[in-house]
Structure formats: C-alpha cells, structure tokens
Amino acid sequence: MPVTSKQATRREFLNRLRSAPVPQSSVPDRAIRPPWVHHFDDQCTACGDCAPACPEGIIGFDHNHFPIVDFSKGECTFCAACVDACPEDVFDTTQEPVWQLDIAVGNTCFAEKGIYCRSCGDSCPESAIRIPPQLGGRARVIIDEEACTKCGACLSACPADAISITPQKEHSHE
C-alpha cells in the first residue's frame, strides 16, 4: 500500500492562511488606494472592511487583499464611508489633496481624433475638463489640475478608455 501524507482539512488550511503574515511587496506600490490614506503600509491590516462600506462599489482588493480603487467601476464621491468602516489609523481626512494621483488623456481620445465626444467633460462634477474646438474640427481635452479632484468620474465615462489615473510619480526635490 502506498504511503500518503495526511491531507489538511479545510479548516486547518484556512487557519494557516489567516495566521500567515501578509507579504508586503518590495516593488513600489502603483495601486490606487482609497482617499485620505496615510501610513498605509504600516497601518492597513487588509481586514477588508472598507470595500463593503463603499456605496459606489469602487473599492476592491489587490493580490495581497489590500484595498485598491477601481475607477472603471465608477467615481469616488468622497463620502468617507471607507474611513468610518476602518478600525485602524489608516486615514487622515485633513490631508489635502485627498490623494496623490496623475491624470492623463491618451491618444485614443475620440474628441482629439475629430469625433464629437464630450463624455469626460459632461461627467466631471467639478467642471475641471474643458474640450475647446480647434481648427480642423478637432478638439483638445484640457484638464484643470487645480479643480480636478481625481474622483474618477471621467475615467468610467470615457468610451475610448483614453483617460488614465495613476499614482503620482515621485518628483525629485531640488
């Protein structure tokens, strides 16, 4: 008869996963975290309480079960439900700006290709996006960085997937 090792029960397997330390990546974090986070790497326990609290349903999880914001699902209304649901000291609602993100319009933008489209501008709650016509029937998408809250409303509304919102690249201080 062949020798077989004892197979772990489902409960034993899940308990081992629960007690295992959550690995922190040594790769720079390029995920968009919920608004107002500070000391995220030190304080977030990946409990998951913030995601079900989000009325917009834009908070999901990365491969380590840490919260990430997915603007393709909608916009952040800055309701602070994630803040209220979090049992840890992860958020600072006095922080301005709310998060450090870059926004860009890519070359697939319909308006910049001469196709009438105003989806991003129409969806922006802050009116931070202007699309003035240019000679030749084309338009140029202009984002007012001062007015833009990086809420993601434009990203989820864009039919060409031309808008990207990414964590701000670190700039050298001179």
N, C-alpha and C positions, 0 to 999 in steps of 0.2 A: 504494500500500500504506500503511495507517495506521501511524503511529508509535506504538510501545508501549514503555512503560518496563520495564526489567528487573525481573522479579518475584524477590523474595528467596527463597533456598532455605529449607527448614525449619530447617536448622542455623543459618543467618545470622539468621533471625527469632528463634529461641530464644536465641541468644547475645546479641542486642541486649536482650532482656528480662532476661536474667541480669545483664548489666552495668549496666542502668539502676538508678539509685538508687531504693530503695523509698520511696514517698512517705509521709511522716508527716502525719497529718491534723491540721489546726489546730482541729478540733472536739474538745471534751473527750471523753476516752475513756470510754465507757459499757459497754465489753465486760468480761466477767469473764475475767480472766487466770488462769493456773494458780496454785496456792497458793505462798506464800512469795516471790513476785516482788518485786523492788525494783530501782530504776533501769531499769525495763523499756524505756522509750523510748530510753534511751541505750545499752543493752547488747544487747537482743534483735536478732539478725540475721535472723530469720524463716527459720532453717535447716530447721525442721520436725522436728527430732529428738525433741522431747518427745511429739508425738502418737502415733507408733507405739509408744513406750515405755509409754504409759498402759495398764495392764491392764484398766481399766474402760471404755476407749474413749470417754471424755467430752471429750477434747481435740480440737478441730477448728481451723479457720483462718478468719480474717476475710478481707475482700476484698483486703487487702494481704499475705496469707499469714502474719499474726502469729497465735500461738496464742490460742484462746479456749476457755473451758469451757462445755459444753452439758449442763446438769443434766437436761434432758429424756431424755438417754440413760442416766442413772444417777447414782450418787453418787461423790464423791471419798473414797477410803479413806485418804488421806494417806500413801500408800506411799512417796512420794518418788522414784518411777521417773522422773518428768519431770526432777527435779533431777539425778539421776545421768546422764541422757542428754544434758543441756545442756552444750555445750562453752564457753559464755560465763558471765560473772559476773552472772547474772540473778536467782539465787535466794539467799535468806538464811533458812536453816532455823531460825535462832534467833529469828526475828521472831514476836512474839505481839501480837495474834492473827494467825493464819495469813493471813487476808485481811480487807479492809475491805468488808463486804457488809451490805446491809439485807435483811431477810426480812419478808414481809407476807402476810397471808391476805386474799384478796379476797371480794367479795360473792357469788361463785358457789359458795362452800363448802357442800357438802351438809349437814354437821353443823350449821352455823349456820342452815340453812333447815329444820331439823327432820327431816332424813333421816339415819338411822343410818349413820355412816361414821366409821371410826377409822383410815383408811389412813395418814395422815401420822404419827399418834402411834405406830402399830404399827411403822412403818418406821424411826423415829428411833433410831439406835444409841446416842444419848446420853440418851434419855428426856427430851428437852427440850420435848416437846409434850404438853400436858395438854388434855383435852377434857371438862371437867366439865359435867354436865347443868344446865340452867337451868329455871325454871318454864315451863310450856307445852310441854314435850317438846323444846325446842331445846337446843342445846349451844353453848358458846363455846370457840373454839380459843385457847389461851394458850401462847405460846412463851416459854420461859425463856431470855432473851438471854444470861445468864451461862453456861448449859450448852450452848447451841446453837453448833456448830462451823461452821455454814453449809455442810455437806457436800453438800447437795442430795438426800439420800435421800427426804425428804418431798415434794419437788417432783416427782420422777419417779414417785412412788407415788400422787399425788393424781389421782383420776379426774375431777375437776371443773376441773382446771387453775386452781385457786384460789390456789395459792402462787406467789409471785414472789420471786426472789432477784436483787438488782441491786447494782451498785457503790454503795457508801455515798456519800450526798450530802455534800459538804463543809459543815462547820459553821463558823460564824464563831467565832473565839476572842476572848472578851472579857476 
